[in-house]
Amino acid sequence: MANRILIVDDAAFMRMMIRDILTKNGYEVCGEANDGAQAIEKFKEVRPDLITMDITMPEMDGIAALKEIKKLDPNAKVIMCSAMGQQAMVIDAIQAGAKDFIVKPFQADRVIEAIKKTLG
């Protein structure tokens, strides 16, 4: 069975790019969200195997959403994505429970490597 992945990014173009990379590599995209609050609702609804989460989003940012999702499921697997590869944000994300961090613009092989590593 294909691993089910939830894509969270406020940019439709970025969601489309990630979806394209994932589906070409045999992963199933089970949902998409465009902000952190929507990500939490989608997570409860679809219970994905993994989430790719943008950090900078309106309403609720990715780190706040990550913390909420980890409260719901301490074993949730989340990979953070951001154009801002600032050290402080990477550290915040990892401390909040992110499994990995991908910097935009995405390299398809880096995305797949992070997902394979996280899903084990």
C-alpha positions as MATLAB code, in Angstrom:
seq = 'MANRILIVDDAAFMRMMIRDILTKNGYEVCGEANDGAQAIEKFKEVRPDLITMDITMPEMDGIAALKEIKKLDPNAKVIMCSAMGQQAMVIDAIQAGAKDFIVKPFQADRVIEAIKKTLG';
ca = [
       0.000    0.000    0.000;
       1.283    3.471   -0.880;
       2.236    5.758    1.978;
      -0.385    8.479    2.459;
       0.930   12.041    2.631;
      -0.740   15.322    3.581;
       0.706   18.429    1.879;
       0.477   21.750    3.737;
       1.530   24.979    2.006;
      -0.204   28.320    1.494;
       1.024   28.453   -2.124;
      -1.036   26.330   -4.527;
       1.966   26.181   -6.874;
       4.140   24.639   -4.140;
       1.463   22.074   -3.254;
       1.254   21.155   -6.934;
       5.055   20.756   -7.170;
       5.186   18.518   -4.096;
       2.155   16.488   -5.251;
       3.873   15.945   -8.600;
       7.119   14.745   -6.967;
       5.228   12.418   -4.603;
       2.866   10.833   -7.129;
       5.710   10.231   -9.613;
       7.490    8.322   -6.843;
       4.547    6.136   -5.877;
       3.214    8.038   -2.863;
      -0.465    8.787   -2.345;
      -1.436   12.390   -1.583;
      -4.379   11.964    0.805;
      -5.050   15.648    1.343;
      -3.879   19.240    1.083;
      -4.193   22.265    3.347;
      -3.231   25.897    2.857;
      -2.631   26.935    6.473;
      -1.823   25.460    9.865;
      -5.394   25.444   11.185;
      -6.608   23.609    8.082;
      -3.668   21.193    8.425;
      -4.817   20.164   11.917;
      -8.384   19.528   10.702;
      -7.131   17.537    7.694;
      -4.769   15.555    9.936;
      -7.700   14.508   12.175;
      -9.754   13.622    9.110;
      -7.270   11.635    6.980;
      -4.621   10.443    9.498;
      -1.736   10.543    6.992;
       1.489    8.519    7.329;
       3.461   11.735    6.848;
       2.939   15.502    6.503;
       4.993   18.001    4.517;
       4.472   21.327    6.288;
       5.382   24.832    5.158;
       6.534   27.090    7.998;
       5.444   30.547    6.870;
       1.646   30.594    6.371;
      -1.240   32.931    7.223;
      -3.616   32.198   10.154;
      -1.384   29.632   11.859;
       2.244   28.959   10.939;
       3.709   25.518   10.411;
       5.527   25.305   13.742;
       2.335   26.091   15.710;
       0.445   23.503   13.629;
       3.247   20.959   14.165;
       2.975   21.405   17.949;
      -0.813   20.898   17.841;
      -0.536   17.811   15.627;
       2.107   16.354   17.982;
      -0.363   16.835   20.885;
      -2.977   14.865   18.924;
      -0.502   12.172   17.892;
       3.000   12.137   19.418;
       4.065    9.698   16.665;
       2.998   11.947   13.765;
       5.741   12.249   11.154;
       6.209   15.792    9.857;
       8.792   17.179    7.440;
       9.039   20.981    7.487;
       9.454   22.955    4.260;
      10.486   26.570    3.994;
      12.163   29.005    1.681;
      13.722   30.533    4.739;
      16.415   28.098    5.748;
      17.206   30.147    8.832;
      18.888   28.173   11.560;
      16.512   29.368   14.286;
      13.461   28.141   12.378;
      15.086   24.784   11.630;
      15.952   24.370   15.310;
      12.429   25.402   16.415;
      10.903   22.905   13.997;
      13.150   20.032   15.094;
      12.578   20.821   18.795;
       8.824   20.859   18.145;
       9.100   17.344   16.725;
       9.751   17.686   12.991;
      11.598   14.697   11.542;
      13.405   16.592    8.792;
      13.616   19.922    6.991;
      13.547   20.652    3.258;
      14.472   24.045    1.838;
      12.637   25.553   -1.146;
      13.098   25.522   -4.076;
      12.742   21.757   -3.818;
      15.103   19.256   -5.319;
      12.924   16.226   -6.093;
      15.568   13.746   -4.925;
      16.009   15.607   -1.613;
      12.239   15.494   -0.997;
      12.109   11.741   -1.683;
      15.238   11.111    0.416;
      13.684   12.949    3.393;
      10.410   11.038    3.033;
      12.075    7.627    2.736;
      14.290    8.373    5.751;
      11.315    9.574    7.837;
       9.003    6.690    6.939;
      11.816    4.223    7.537;
];
